[in-house]
């Protein structure tokens, strides 16, 4: 999603030379190889065919077989390509992958946790970030403002990945974050389970918690609006 792939001729004619044996007296000498071939229809070893027309018929037969085999192969290829093409057109759309379940501690709130299961039946955004991530310096305040402007109707979970608690708490306060933020310290098992090996990344989940949109890098306001429209439409 994307193919790459890959005669014989008969020559020679008998010369019309005079036959010296025609004037020679008849003898009881053994027949020549050519005479034997003419009587038996066999080809002399190392010689030309005794019956040129029979040789031509055999040659034509072989060539005909080659042509027929070639035509059959070409026809089979057309059928295979046609079936494959028809199958690809008829294939149903790919089902979005299901988000990985998780339960993590809330950043700066010992003893409290946030889990994906707590949002069952509701679409939401999951944003992976860190205080040391340069693009996050611009993205996190944008996402915090988007959340506030929605009046909390658009659900967001932030996951602070591979970070230290002190700098992370300071960063989310300065960015004006009011949505729940989970801590996923090293080795960041939840982050890596989502296939996230670079920050930031944002996932849009529908009500069945299938990932309907994924943005790698700092998300823009236009991408946030488009992602919310997709996740709400597929809920």
Beta strands, then each sheet from edge to edge (+ up, - down):
strand 1: 103-106
strand 2: 113-115
strand 3: 124-129
strand 4: 155-161
strand 5: 181-184
strand 6: 201-205
strand 7: 211-216
sheet 1: 2+ 1- 5+ 4+ 3+ 6- 7+
end
